[in-house]
């Protein structure tokens, strides 16, 4: 049984699963980051379906934007202006305080060479940090763990996926899924049956299940009563679960990576209302992550990063929506983040032959930054090549 098959069987066996990150330095500040790298939490937020970057970070000063989107463009007067060129969609207003506090970085023009516009293949490229024509089994997070981040043996698990089943970036890691925290707590009682004797793979599976069960008891007995008001809905519940499992891991092994999912952003028709609602959920979720993790003393050692398989085309389609594109901005938030704009915004006057934008920042630069400056491991072991890290983390 290989690792991927084992993890798939494990997720199916538990039906829901595990927990998030802590270590001894509970509530340590940024100044202590170098000495407490293994305490850090990475929260990845998948904007599933391909988020429209131009209506997320709006180039309101560019007339070409309004020419390309006569029906779905965000009106200049509604944009939450960040500088004299770009601003946020108005439904991201709950995330604006993060920008004002210098805790929100926006990486512009993110994409990769020879982009693939299939949902399934492009998200696989992002999750494995592969080249367009390269197929890899392990996720990029798994490679970070294997590169030696944090002395991984101490972790309860390498990562937890909340609200989904496809491990994605966690494929190949010691990771499990958590669809329903309460259901998992009630179900996470496993025993070592006699027929496991002599079956090494099954013994390993059941031992891991027992480890998860032990962690689940901590979730049961140490629930934290948050002052934070969490958003309603599936994404808000995922944010609440992430915060609760971080709280439950005080003084325990912890899990250094959490993956949340929001979507679908596949807005081929009547985009405006759907996209506004999704961005409202994203903004409220980011605000709730900051509030709840601050309550736990964990915000300064947390980094939240969005990702999505692709962006949308700059020109709206005939259904008042947008089709699959190549480029989008992404958010990085946290107490250790140096807020601001990074990278170069795409030039809307220079579209390619498919009427898509050219990327200016390779997504693997973001991962290289996580590897080098957050995990303290060799970026080439994670992204499988040389990609210049960005400077959105405080030193």
C-alpha positions in Angstrom: 0.0 0.0 0.0 1.7 3.3 -1.1 1.3 6.5 0.9 -1.4 8.0 -1.3 -3.5 4.9 -1.3 -3.0 4.6 2.5 -4.2 8.2 3.0 -7.2 7.7 0.8 -8.1 4.6 2.8 -7.5 6.4 6.0 -9.8 9.3 5.1 -12.5 6.9 4.0 -12.1 5.0 7.2 -12.5 8.0 9.5 -15.2 9.8 7.5 -13.9 13.0 9.0 -10.6 13.8 10.7 -8.0 15.8 12.4 -6.4 18.8 14.0 -4.2 21.9 13.6 -1.0 23.5 14.5 0.7 24.6 17.7 3.9 23.9 19.5 5.6 25.1 22.8 5.8 28.8 21.8 2.0 29.6 22.4 1.5 33.2 21.5 5.1 34.1 20.5 5.6 37.3 18.6 7.3 37.9 15.3 10.6 38.7 16.8 10.9 35.1 18.0 10.0 33.6 14.6 13.5 32.4 13.8 13.6 30.4 17.0 10.1 28.9 16.7 9.7 28.0 13.1 8.1 24.7 13.9 5.3 26.5 15.8 4.0 28.3 12.7 0.6 27.7 11.0 0.0 27.9 7.3 -3.7 28.3 6.4 -4.3 27.7 2.6 -7.6 28.9 1.3 -8.6 27.4 -2.1 -10.9 29.7 -4.2 -12.3 26.7 -6.0 -13.3 27.1 -9.6 -11.1 29.9 -10.7 -11.5 33.3 -9.1 -12.0 36.4 -11.2 -9.0 38.5 -10.2 -9.9 41.7 -12.0 -13.2 42.1 -10.0 -11.4 41.1 -6.8 -8.4 43.5 -7.0 -9.9 46.1 -9.3 -7.8 48.2 -11.7 -10.2 51.1 -11.4 -7.8 53.7 -12.9 -7.5 51.6 -16.2 -10.1 52.6 -18.8 -9.4 49.4 -20.6 -10.9 47.4 -17.7 -14.2 49.2 -18.2 -14.1 48.8 -22.0 -13.6 45.0 -21.6 -16.4 44.7 -19.0 -19.2 47.1 -19.8 -21.8 45.1 -17.8 -19.9 43.5 -14.9 -17.1 45.9 -14.0 -17.0 47.3 -10.5 -17.9 51.0 -10.6 -15.1 53.3 -9.7 -17.1 54.9 -6.9 -17.7 51.5 -5.3 -14.1 50.3 -5.3 -12.3 50.2 -1.9 -9.3 52.1 -3.1 -5.9 50.8 -2.0 -3.8 53.3 -4.0 -4.4 55.5 -7.0 -4.5 52.5 -9.4 -6.2 49.5 -7.7 -8.7 48.7 -5.0 -10.8 45.9 -3.6 -14.3 44.7 -4.5 -16.7 46.4 -2.1 -17.8 43.1 -0.6 -14.2 42.7 0.7 -14.8 45.5 3.2 -14.5 43.2 6.2 -10.9 42.4 5.0 -10.0 46.0 4.6 -8.8 46.4 8.2 -6.2 43.8 7.5 -4.8 46.0 4.8 -5.0 49.1 7.0 -3.1 47.2 9.8 -0.3 46.2 7.3 -1.2 42.5 7.6 -2.5 41.9 4.1 -0.2 41.4 1.1 -1.6 41.2 -2.4 0.5 39.3 -4.9 -0.4 40.5 -8.4 -0.3 38.8 -11.8 0.0 35.3 -10.5 0.1 32.4 -13.0 2.6 30.1 -14.7 4.1 29.3 -18.1 2.0 27.4 -20.7 -1.2 27.6 -18.6 -3.7 24.8 -18.7 -7.4 26.0 -18.6 -8.8 22.7 -17.4 -10.1 22.9 -13.8 -8.8 19.4 -12.9 -5.3 19.7 -14.5 -4.6 23.3 -13.5 -5.4 22.8 -9.8 -3.2 19.7 -9.9 -0.4 21.9 -11.3 -0.9 24.3 -8.4 -1.2 21.6 -5.8 1.9 19.6 -6.9 4.0 22.6 -8.0 4.6 20.9 -11.3 5.4 22.2 -14.8 2.5 22.3 -17.2 3.5 19.0 -18.9 4.8 17.3 -15.7 2.7 14.9 -13.5 3.7 14.5 -9.9 2.2 12.4 -7.1 3.2 14.4 -4.0 1.8 17.8 -3.1 4.1 20.7 -2.5 3.2 20.8 1.2 4.2 17.2 1.6 7.6 17.9 0.0 8.1 20.7 2.6 7.4 18.2 5.4 9.8 15.7 3.8 12.5 18.4 3.5 12.6 18.5 7.3 10.2 21.3 8.4 9.6 21.3 12.1 11.0 17.9 13.0 7.7 16.4 11.6 7.7 13.4 14.0 6.4 15.7 16.8 3.3 16.8 14.8 0.0 15.0 15.3 -0.2 15.1 11.5 1.4 17.2 8.8 -1.9 18.8 7.7 -5.6 18.8 7.9 -8.1 19.4 5.1 -11.4 21.0 6.3 -14.5 20.6 4.2 -13.2 18.3 1.4 -11.8 15.0 0.5 -9.1 15.6 -2.1 -5.8 16.1 -0.2 -4.3 18.1 -3.0 -1.2 19.9 -1.7 -1.2 17.5 1.2 -1.1 14.4 -0.9 1.9 12.3 0.2 1.9 13.9 3.7 0.6 12.5 7.0 -2.7 14.3 6.5 -6.4 13.5 6.9 -9.7 15.3 6.3 -12.1 16.9 8.6 -15.6 17.3 7.2 -17.5 17.6 10.4 -15.6 18.2 13.7 -18.5 17.0 15.9 -19.1 13.9 13.9 -15.4 13.1 14.0 -15.2 13.4 17.7 -18.1 11.0 18.1 -16.7 8.5 15.6 -13.0 8.7 16.3 -12.7 5.6 18.6 -10.6 2.9 17.1 -9.3 -0.4 18.5 -6.5 -2.7 17.2 -8.4 -5.8 16.1 -6.8 -9.2 16.2 -6.8 -9.6 12.4 -4.4 -6.7 12.1 -1.6 -8.9 13.4 0.9 -9.6 10.7 -0.5 -7.0 8.3 2.0 -4.1 8.5 0.0 -1.7 6.4 -3.2 -2.3 8.4 -1.3 -2.0 11.7 0.1 1.3 10.5 -3.4 2.5 9.5 -4.9 1.6 12.8 -2.1 3.0 14.8 -2.5 6.3 13.0 -6.3 6.1 13.6 -5.6 5.7 17.3 -3.3 8.7 17.3 -6.1 10.7 15.7 -8.5 9.4 18.3 -6.3 10.7 21.0 -6.1 14.1 19.4 -9.9 14.1 19.0 -10.3 13.7 22.7 -8.4 16.9 23.2 -10.8 18.6 20.9 -13.7 17.2 23.0 -12.3 18.3 26.3 -10.7 21.6 25.6 -13.2 23.5 23.5 -12.5 27.2 23.5 -15.3 29.7 23.9 -14.5 32.3 21.3 -15.6 35.9 21.5 -15.2 36.0 17.7 -18.4 35.9 15.8 -17.9 33.4 13.0 -19.7 33.8 9.7 -22.6 31.7 8.8 -22.4 29.0 6.1 -20.0 26.3 5.1 -16.9 28.5 4.8 -17.6 30.2 8.2 -18.0 26.7 9.8 -14.7 25.7 8.3 -13.0 28.8 9.8 -14.6 28.0 13.1 -13.3 24.4 12.9 -9.8 25.7 12.1 -9.8 28.0 15.1 -11.2 25.3 17.4 -8.6 22.7 16.5 -5.8 25.2 16.9 -7.2 25.9 20.4 -7.4 22.2 21.2 -3.8 21.6 20.3 -2.2 23.9 23.0 0.5 21.9 24.6 0.2 19.0 22.1 1.9 18.0 18.9 -0.2 20.2 16.5 -0.6 20.2 12.8 1.3 22.9 10.8 -1.0 23.2 7.7 -4.7 23.7 7.4 -6.5 23.8 4.0 -9.9 25.5 3.7 -12.1 25.6 0.5 -14.5 28.3 -0.7 -16.4 28.1 -4.0 -17.4 27.7 -6.7 -15.9 30.7 -8.4 -16.6 29.3 -11.9 -18.7 32.3 -12.9 -19.5 31.7 -16.6 -22.8 33.5 -16.4 -24.5 36.2 -14.3 -21.3 36.6 -12.4 -21.9 39.8 -10.4 -24.2 38.5 -7.7 -22.5 35.2 -7.2 -19.0 36.6 -7.1 -20.0 39.4 -4.7 -21.4 36.8 -2.3 -18.3 34.6 -2.5 -16.0 37.6 -1.8 -18.2 38.6 1.1 -17.7 35.2 2.6 -13.9 35.4 1.9 -13.6 38.8 3.6 -15.6 37.7 6.6 -13.6 34.5 6.8 -10.3 36.3 6.8 -11.5 38.7 9.5 -12.7 35.8 11.6 -9.4 34.0 11.2 -7.6 37.1 12.4 -9.9 37.6 15.3 -10.1 34.0 16.6 -6.4 33.3 16.1 -5.6 36.6 17.9 -7.7 35.3 20.8 -5.5 32.2 20.9 -2.3 34.2 20.7 -1.5 32.5 17.4 -2.0 35.2 14.8 1.6 36.3 14.8 2.7 32.8 13.9 0.0 32.3 11.3 0.1 32.9 7.5 -3.1 32.7 5.4 -2.6 32.3 1.7 -5.2 32.0 -1.1 -4.8 29.9 -4.2 -7.0 29.0 -7.2 -6.5 27.0 -10.4 -6.6 30.0 -12.6 -8.2 33.4 -13.1 -10.8 34.6 -15.6 -10.5 36.2 -19.0 -10.4 40.0 -18.9 -13.2 40.4 -21.4 -16.7 39.5 -20.2 -18.6 36.9 -22.2 -22.1 37.2 -23.7 -23.7 35.7 -20.5 -22.5 38.5 -18.2 -19.9 36.2 -16.9 -16.2 35.4 -17.5 -14.5 32.3 -18.9 -11.4 30.5 -17.9 -8.3 32.7 -17.8 -4.7 32.6 -16.9 -3.9 35.2 -14.2 -5.2 36.4 -10.8 -4.0 38.2 -7.7 -3.7 36.3 -4.4 -3.9 37.3 -0.8 -1.4 36.6 2.0 -2.4 37.6 5.5 -1.1 37.3 9.0 0.6 39.0 11.9 4.0 38.2 10.4 3.1 39.5 6.9 4.4 42.7 5.5 1.3 44.2 3.9 1.3 45.9 0.5 1.2 45.1 -3.2 3.8 42.7 -4.7 4.5 41.8 -8.2 3.3 43.6 -11.3 -0.3 44.0 -12.3 -1.0 42.5 -15.8 -1.2 44.8 -18.7 -4.8 44.7 -20.1 -3.7 46.4 -23.3 -1.3 43.5 -24.1 -3.4 40.3 -24.3 -2.2 37.1 -25.9 -3.7 35.4 -28.9 -6.3 33.7 -26.7 -7.3 37.1 -25.3 -5.8 36.2 -21.9 -3.4 38.1 -19.7 0.3 37.3 -19.3 1.5 36.3 -15.9 4.0 38.4 -14.1 4.5 36.3 -10.9 5.0 32.6 -11.0 2.9 30.9 -8.3 5.9 28.9 -7.3 7.5 32.1 -6.0 4.9 32.2 -3.4 5.6 28.6 -2.4 9.4 29.3 -2.4 8.7 32.2 0.1 6.8 29.8 2.4 9.6 27.2 2.1 12.5 29.5 2.8 11.1 32.2 5.0 8.3 30.4 6.9 9.5 26.8 7.1 13.2 27.4 6.9 13.8 24.6 4.3 15.5 24.7 0.9 12.9 26.1 -1.6 14.3 23.9 -4.4 13.2 20.8 -2.4 9.7 22.1 -2.3 9.1 23.8 -5.7 11.6 21.6 -7.7 13.4 24.5 -9.3 14.8 28.0 -8.7 12.1 30.5 -8.1 12.8 33.9 -6.5 11.0 34.2 -3.1 9.0 37.3 -2.6 9.3 39.7 0.4 5.9 39.6 2.0 7.1 38.2 5.3 8.7 40.3 8.0 12.3 39.4 9.0 
